[in-house]
Amino acid sequence: MNQNMSKQNLRWQDYLTININWFALTTRSQVLSPLIIPLMVQEFVGDAQKGTYLGIIRLGGLMFAVLTQSLVGMISDRTQTKWGKRRPFIFVGAIFESIIIVLIGFSMGMEGMRGFWTLFALFILSMVGSNISHAATQGFIPDLVPNEKKGIFSGIKATLELPLPLIFISFVLGKQVSEGNLSIALTTIIIILLVGMAVTMFVREKPAELAPPKLDLKPFLRLVAMTAIFTIIIIVSGFGVKYITQIGDNLPVNQNILLVGFAGLFGMVLAITLGVLFSIQVGLGDEKKSHKSYIWWVINRLAFLVAATNLAGFLIFFLQEKFPEYQGLNAAGPASKIIMFVGIFILISALPSGYLADRVGKKTLIRFSGIAVGVGSFMVVFTPSLNWIYFAGCVIGTGVGLFYTSNWALGTEIVPKEEAGKYLGISNLAGAGAGAIGAYIGGPIADSNSYMLLMLIYGLIAFLSIFALKGIQIEE
């Protein structure tokens, strides 16, 4: 008997036990990153530099996340224990993460830069803990579910990963944060993480009958090099943009907006382009010369994600700036509702996206996605009321949902079939790089000018991502 469950051995509760941890992980990430961490950074460093320091904390956290997930994935693939190869990591990840969240709660009593750097270290450790659990959880379906059942298991995973936790956050955790009950919100996260872990312990993993392959650290070391290069490029680009924003402080308002806006846009585009080129050079070497479509596909993916993922990251600060009635903690309530609308429409649009991609073409759907996120970003800036921003969130969510399926499907056609894992693995760095580029470079722009300008830059990058499709030579 192999390690997969047979069709006859599947139980109804397996649909829940295999997927429940996604609910916990998404709840944790969508409360900490867009709500609690920004508010704590604001409390420690003040309004004048909150965007800059939030960018720093996100850069560190995201880069450690991608390294942790890769390393733990490789190790868990080769782990043999009587408790299985995935569950021990989920147990350790949840316990470690819970301890770190308790420490984050204690750090709320600190002040100034001491408080910030303590939070910085704790947030990185939190990302390590959650990605230990994440890396192991994502191995369950490939390990245990027969091919004929993977569709329904993946559908349940998508439901538990997106709409359900976002709805829960909007009605429960978002309310707790907006009322100033951050300690209660952190306690709720810990309870959810531990319950998710406990239920996951009922997954029936079978001991492997064959010896696992020898651990080869070369792919991980290559990823370390790629991540280091990407981080250096982001930091250098961010330094250049910050220098130009300081020059703009001495100019009239209109000239300052144009200079800072152009510098931010150029800096992000430069970081996207150089980050992809140098990372692929490290990952593929001379092979990249024969895969130009792949390079442009990664550029398109990274540019789109820079726009899409960072809108939520600075959302709470944007609402504070745009609406005087939503200062401080009061912005958490509407921010969580906007994130909920985005998440629901990601799921709704993702369901028919595979069919639409086959009918109208993947590149056509990706173009529409870029336009939708660009238009939605502009709506967020220029609409006068919160209700219209909720609608803009629906537009953005639709674009993101269509993009995820169509862009990934296009990538699977572009990469060499015999090395698909290698090529798609390299592209995964785009997810972490997107958040880091948009946050680290964007934070100083918002501090020196406005969060409205930053949202406009994200919208323009969404539009610009469309042009990368011209470099993808593939028939549809």
N, C-alpha and C positions, 0 to 999 in steps of 0.2 A: 504493500500500500504506500502511495506517495504522501507528501505532506499536505496535499490539498484535501479538504473535506469532500467526500463523495456527495453526489446529489441526494442520496438516501439519508445521509447523516445530517443534512441541514435542518436546523430547528428554527421556529419562528423567532425565538429570542436572539438568534445569531445575527439577524438583520440589525438589531439594536446594539448588541455587545460589540460588534466589529466596528460600528460607525459612531457610537455615542461620544467618543473622545473628541470628534471634530466639533461638536457643539461646545464643549468645554474650551478647546483651544481658540475657537473663533470668538467666544465671549470674552476670554482673557485679552486677546489682541485688540478687539474693537472697543474695549473700555480703557485699557491702559494707554495705548498709543494716541488715539484721537481725543480723549477726554481727560484722564487723570494726569498723565505725564505733562501735557502742555500747561495745565493749571498749576502743577507743582513747580515747573520751570518758571512760570510767570511770577509765582510767589517768591522764589529764590533770587531771581535776577532783575525783576522789575519789568515794566512795560517797554522800556527803551531798547532792550536787547533780547527780548524773549524769543523772537524768531531766530536770531543767530544761534542762541544756545540750544533751542529745540532742534535745529539742524545738526548741531554737533552731536547731540545725544542720539539722534536717529541714525546718523552716519555710523557711529560706533556699534550700535545695536544691530543694524541690518547686516553689516559685514561679518560680525561674529555669528549671526544667525545662519548665513549661508555656509560658513565653514563647519559649524556644529552639525547642521543637518546632513551635510555630505559625509563627514567622518562617522557619525553615528549610524547612518544608513549602511555604510560599508562594514562597520563592525557588527551590527545586528544581523546582517546577511550571513555572517560566519559564526554566529554565537550558537552554542548548544548547551542548554540547561534543561532540567526537568520541568521548569516552568515555561519552556518555549524560548524562542529567540527574540520576540518582540516585547512581550509583557514585562520582563525585567527592566527594560529601558523606560517604558511608560510609567512604571511604578517609581523608579528613581527620579525621572523627570518631573512628575507631579509633586513628589515630596520636596524635592529641591526647590522647585518653583514656588511652592507654598511658603517655604521658609523665607525665600527672598521677598515675597510679597509682604510678609509680616515685617521684615526689615524696612521695606519701602514705607510702610505705615509709620514705623518709629521715626523714619527720617523726616516726616512732616514737621516734627518739632524743631528742626534745625533751621538755620538762617543763612542768608547770603551765599557766597561762592562755596563755602564749606558744605552747605546743604546741596548745592547743585552737583558738585563733584562726587558726593556720596550717592546721589541719585543716579548720576552717570554710571558709576561702577555697578550699582544694584540693577539698573535697567539692562546692562550688558549681561549680567548673570541671569537675569530673568529671561532674556532672549535665548541664552544657552539652555536653560532648563526647559523652556517650552519647545525648543527645536530638538532636544533629545526625545521628547515625547512625540513630536510631529514626525520625525524621521522613522520612528518605529511604527506609529499608527498607519502611515501610508503604505506599509508593507503587508498589512492584513489581507486586503482584497487580492493582490497578486498571489500571496501565499496560500490562501485558504478557500477561495471561491472558484468553483468551476466556471469555465468560459460561458456556459449558457445562462449563468446566474449573475454574471458581472454587471450586466446592464441595470438590473433592478437594485443591486447593492450600490452601484455608483449613483443611482438616482436618489436613494435614501441618504447616501453620503452628502450629496449636493444640498439636499433639503436641510440636513442637520448642520451643514457647514455655513450656509448663507442665510436664508430668510428667517429660520426659527431663532437663532441667537440674536439677530439684529432686531427682530420684533421684541424679544425678551428684554434686550438692552433698552430699547426705546421706552417701554412701559415700566421697567423696574430699576435697572441700574442707572439709566440716564436721569431718572427722577431722584434717585439717591444722591448722585453727584451734584445735581442742580440745587438740592436743598442743603448742600454743604456736608453731607454725611459720607465723606471720603473713606473713613475707616470702615463704615458699614459696607460700602461698595467693595472695598478690598476684601473684607471678610466673605462677602457673597461670592466673589471670584474664587477664593480659596475653597469654599464649600463645593462649588461647581466643579473645580478641577479635581478634587478628591473623590467626589461622587462619580465623575466620568471615569477616573482611573479605577475605582472600585468595581464598577460595572464591567469595564474592559477586562478585568482579571478573570471573568467568566468565559472569555474566548477560549475555545478548545484548540490549542496548538498541539501538534504532534511532534515528538522528537524526530529529528532528521535521521534517516537510515544510512545516508551516505556522508562521508567526511566532507566538510565544507572546503571550498577552494582556499588556497593560501592567500593571506591578506597582502595585497599589492598597494603600497602607499603612493606609487607614482601618480595616479590620477588625483589623489588628494593634494599632493605637493604641487602639482600643476595648478590646481584650483587655488591654493594658497598664493602662488605667484600671480595668478590672474587677479585675485582679489586685492593683493597689495598694489599692483600696477593701477588697477581701477581706482583704488582709494587715493593714491598719489595724484592721479589725473584730476579727480574731483576736488581735492584740497587745493591744488595749484589753480584750477579754474575758479574756484571759490575765492581764493586770495586775489586774483585779478579783478573779479567782479566787485569785491569789497573795496579795492583800491579806487576803482572808477566811481563807485558810489560816494566815496569821500570827496572826490573832485567835484561831483555833482552838487554837493552841499553848498558850494559857493555860487551856484548858477541860479538864475530866475526859475520860478516854479515849473513853468512849461518846459524849459530846456532841461531842467533836472529830470523831469518825468521821462522825456524822450531819451536822454543819455542813459539813465539807469535802466529803463525798459529795454533798450537795445543791448546794453551790456549784459543784462541778465539773460536775454534770449540768446545772444551769441555765445555766452559762457556755457549755457546748458547744452546748446547744439554742439559746441566744441567738445565738451565732456562726453556727450553721447557718442560722437563720431570717433574720437581718439580712444575712448574706453573700449568700444567694440573692436576697433582695428588692432589695438595692442593686445587685448585679451584673446582674440582669435589667433593672433600671431603666436602667442605662448601656447595656446591650446592645440593649434593645428600645424604650426610651422609653415613649410612651403606648400602644404596641401591647400591653403586658403586661396592660392592663385587660381585654382580650378573650380572654386565654389563662390563666385561673386554674388550669385543670387542668394546664397545663404547669408553672406555678410549683410546685404541690403535687407534681408528678412529680419535679422537680429536688430539692425538699426531701426527699422520700422517698429518692431516690438518694444524696444527700449524707449523710443521717443513717445510712443503712445502711452506707455505705462508711467513715464515721468509726469505726463499730464493727468492721467486718471488716478494714480495712487496718491498724489500729493494734495489733491483738492481736499481730501478728508483730513490729512495731516495738519493743515493750518486752518481748518474750518472754524474751530472754536474761537481763534483769534480774529478771523475775518468777521464773524458775527458780532463780536465785541466792538469792532471798529465801525461796522455798518449800522448797527442798531444800538442807540444809547441805552435802551431799556434792558439790554442783555449784557451787562457788564459782569466780569468775574465769573462766579459759578453759575449764574443765571443762563449763560450761553450753552451749558451742557445739555439742557432739555431739548431745545430746537436742533442742536447739532446731532444728537442721537436720533431724532426723527428723520432728519435729512439722510443720514447714513442708512436708516431703515428703508426709506424709499429707494435709495440707490441699490441696496442689496436685493430687495424684492424684484425690481425690474431687471437686475442682472439675471436672476433665475428665470423670470418670465421670458426674456428675450433669448436666453441661452437654449431653451427647450426647442424652438423651431430653427435655430441657427444652422444646425447641420443640414437640414433639408434645404433651407434657403441658400446656403453656400453651394450646394450641388446644382441648384436651379439657376441662380444668377451669377455664380462665380465667387470664389473666395476673395479675390482681390477687390471685386466690386463691394462685397460686404465689409471688407476692412476699410475701404474708402468711406463708406457710409458711417462706420464706427468713428473714424477720426472726425468727420463733420459733426456727428451727434455730440461728441464730447467737447469739441470746440464751441459749438453753438450753446451747449449747456453751460459751459464755463462763462461765456459772455452774458448769458441770462442771469447767472448768479450775481455778476457784478452790477448789471444795469437795471435789474428788476427792483421795484420800490418796496415790495412787501415780502414777508416771509412765506406766504402761500405760493407765490410765484417761484421762490427758491425751492420749495418742495417739488414743484412741477419740474424745475430745472434738474433736480436730483433724479427724477424719473427719466428724463431725456438722457442724462449722463449714464444712468444704470443700463438703459437700453443699448447705448453704444458699447459699453464695456462688455455686456453679456454677449452681444454679437461678435465682438472682437475676439474674446477668449477662444471660442470654438473655431471660428474661421481662420484666425492667424495660426493657431496650433495645427489645424488640418493642413494649411498651406506649408508649414514647416516640415511636416512629416512627408510631404511630397518632394520637397527640395533636398533634404539631407540624404546621403547615401544609405540605402536600406541596410547594408551589412554593418554600418557603423552608426546607426540611428541613435543609440544610447549615448555615444560619445558626443555627437553633435548637438543633440537636444539638451544634454547635460550642461554643455558650455553655455547654451542660451539661457539656462536657468539663472545665471548670474545677472541677467537683465532685470529680473524682478527686484533683487536687492539693490542693484545699481540705480534703478529708477527712483526708488524712495530716497536713496542717498543723494543723488544729483539734485532732485527737486527740493529737498529739505536743506541741504548744506549750502547750496548756492542761493536758494530762494530766501532763506531766513534773513540775511543781511539786507536784501532788497526790500523786504517788507518793513524791516526796522527803520531803514533810512527814508522810505517813501510811504508805501501803503500796502496793505494786503489785497486791496482791489487791483493794484498794478500787478502783483504777483499772480493772482488768479487769471488776469488777462494774458500774462506770459504763458501760463499753463495751457490756456485755450489756443494760443498761437502755435505752441509746440504740437498740440493735437492735430491742428491743420497741417503743419509741416510734415508730420509723420506720413502723410499720404504720399508725398513726393518720393519717399524711399521705395515705394512700390514700383516706380519706373525702372529701378535697377534689377527687379526680379523677373527673370526671363523664364516664363513657364506658360504653357498653353492651358487654357481653361475650357 
